[in-house]
Amino acid sequence: MDYITELIKILVPAALVMYAMYLVTRNFLQKQFEKQLLEVKSKTVETVLPLRLQAYERLALLLERISPNNMLLRLSDPSISAFEFQQLLQKEIREEVNHNLSQQVYVSDDAWKKVKGSINDIVAAIQKAGETMTEKNNAIDLAEAIFDLMIKENRDPVAESLSFIKAEARQLM
């Protein structure tokens, strides 16, 4: 009996010490893990933040380049027909969008939806204005029809998307 009592006197404190060591070690390792995780997140932010800001910049540039105000003035050529000009405008938009498709990875889904919505609105306006053209009309006539259509809608999809993108980009800083 004395043997068991002596064994219990030794084992209970030893078990308590081992349990305390386990808790201290677990707490230490957990703190180390959290510290390393924080360092990794910090490095990720340092790497990803510039990429995200660049994506917002590129989407803003995309919207500015396909804005009817800029695109029609930049590409307008009175020597081509309205149909050829319509094709040129649609090709220009496709190329700009294809060049910037990868930016959707770095921006929010809402921002990308806004950009895509603006692109679709502009393409729809070009197509709608193109439907009113005849073979006699030239690029200037189509450009005027697109401007008139955008004015009648009393809505600027590019400005709306740009505002949204700028607001999101500001939240990152």
C-alpha positions in Angstrom: 0.0 0.0 0.0 2.8 2.4 0.8 4.3 1.6 -2.5 1.1 2.7 -4.4 0.8 5.9 -2.3 4.4 6.8 -3.0 3.8 6.1 -6.7 0.8 8.3 -6.7 2.7 11.1 -4.8 5.3 11.0 -7.6 3.0 10.5 -10.6 0.4 13.2 -9.8 2.9 16.1 -9.6 4.7 14.7 -12.6 1.5 14.5 -14.6 0.6 18.1 -13.6 4.1 19.3 -14.6 3.8 17.5 -17.9 0.3 18.9 -18.5 1.6 22.4 -17.7 4.5 21.9 -20.1 2.1 20.7 -22.8 0.0 23.8 -22.3 3.0 26.2 -22.4 4.5 24.4 -25.4 1.1 24.4 -27.3 0.6 28.1 -26.5 4.1 29.0 -27.6 3.8 27.0 -30.9 0.3 28.6 -31.5 1.8 32.1 -31.1 4.7 31.2 -33.4 2.2 29.9 -36.0 0.1 33.1 -35.7 3.2 35.2 -36.0 4.3 33.4 -39.2 0.8 33.6 -40.6 0.8 37.3 -40.0 4.1 37.7 -41.7 2.9 35.7 -44.7 -0.2 37.8 -45.0 1.8 40.9 -44.7 4.1 39.8 -47.6 1.0 38.8 -49.6 -0.5 42.2 -49.1 2.8 43.8 -50.2 2.7 41.8 -53.3 -1.0 41.8 -54.1 -1.9 45.4 -53.3 0.2 46.9 -56.1 -1.3 44.3 -58.5 -4.9 45.1 -57.4 -4.2 48.9 -57.8 -2.7 48.3 -61.2 -5.8 46.3 -62.2 -8.1 49.1 -61.2 -5.9 51.5 -63.2 -6.0 49.3 -66.2 -9.8 48.9 -66.0 -10.1 52.7 -65.7 -8.0 53.1 -68.8 -10.1 50.4 -70.6 -13.2 52.4 -69.8 -11.7 55.6 -70.9 -10.5 54.1 -74.2 -13.9 52.6 -75.1 -15.8 55.6 -73.9 -17.8 56.9 -76.9 -16.5 60.4 -76.4 -12.9 59.2 -76.7 -13.3 56.3 -79.1 -15.4 58.0 -81.7 -13.1 61.0 -81.9 -10.0 58.8 -82.0 -11.2 56.4 -84.7 -13.5 58.6 -86.7 -12.7 58.6 -90.5 -15.2 60.3 -92.8 -13.8 58.3 -95.8 -15.2 54.9 -94.5 -18.8 53.8 -94.5 -21.0 53.7 -91.4 -21.0 49.9 -91.5 -17.2 49.7 -91.7 -16.9 52.2 -88.8 -19.3 50.1 -86.8 -17.2 47.1 -87.4 -14.1 49.0 -86.5 -15.6 50.2 -83.2 -16.7 46.8 -82.2 -13.3 45.4 -83.1 -11.6 48.1 -81.0 -13.8 47.3 -78.0 -13.1 43.5 -78.4 -9.4 44.1 -78.5 -9.4 46.4 -75.5 -11.5 44.0 -73.5 -9.4 40.9 -74.5 -6.3 42.8 -73.5 -7.7 43.5 -70.0 -9.6 40.3 -69.3 -7.1 39.1 -66.7 -7.7 42.1 -64.5 -10.9 40.6 -63.3 -8.8 38.3 -61.0 -7.7 41.3 -59.0 -10.9 43.3 -58.6 -14.2 42.5 -56.9 -17.0 40.7 -58.8 -19.1 43.8 -58.5 -16.4 46.0 -60.1 -16.0 43.5 -63.0 -19.8 43.3 -63.4 -19.9 47.1 -63.6 -17.2 47.2 -66.3 -18.8 44.4 -68.3 -22.2 46.2 -68.0 -20.6 49.4 -69.4 -19.0 47.5 -72.2 -22.3 45.9 -73.1 -24.1 49.2 -73.0 -21.6 50.8 -75.3 -21.7 47.9 -77.8 -25.6 48.0 -77.7 -25.5 51.7 -78.4 -23.2 51.2 -81.4 -25.4 48.4 -82.7 -28.6 50.4 -82.2 -27.2 53.4 -83.9 -25.8 51.2 -86.7 -29.3 49.9 -87.4 -30.4 53.4 -88.4 -27.7 53.8 -91.0 -27.9 53.2 -94.7 -25.2 52.5 -97.3 -25.0 56.3 -98.0 -24.0 57.1 -94.4 -20.4 57.5 -93.4 -18.5 57.2 -90.1 -19.3 60.7 -89.1 -23.0 60.0 -89.4 -22.7 56.9 -87.2 -20.7 58.8 -84.7 -23.4 61.5 -84.5 -26.1 58.8 -84.1 -24.1 57.2 -81.3 -23.7 60.5 -79.5 -27.4 61.3 -80.0 -28.4 58.0 -78.6 -26.1 58.4 -75.5 -27.5 61.8 -74.9 -31.1 60.6 -75.2 -30.4 57.8 -72.7 -29.3 60.6 -70.3 -26.9 58.0 -68.7 -23.2 57.6 -68.9 -22.3 54.0 -68.2 -18.6 54.7 -68.3 -18.8 57.4 -65.7 -20.8 55.2 -63.4 -18.3 52.4 -63.7 -15.4 54.7 -63.2 -16.9 56.1 -60.0 -17.4 52.6 -58.7 -13.9 51.6 -59.6 -12.4 54.7 -58.0 -14.4 54.1 -54.8 -13.2 50.5 -54.6 -9.6 51.5 -55.3 -9.7 54.1 -52.5 -10.9 51.5 -50.1 -7.6 49.6 -50.6 -5.5 52.5 -49.4 
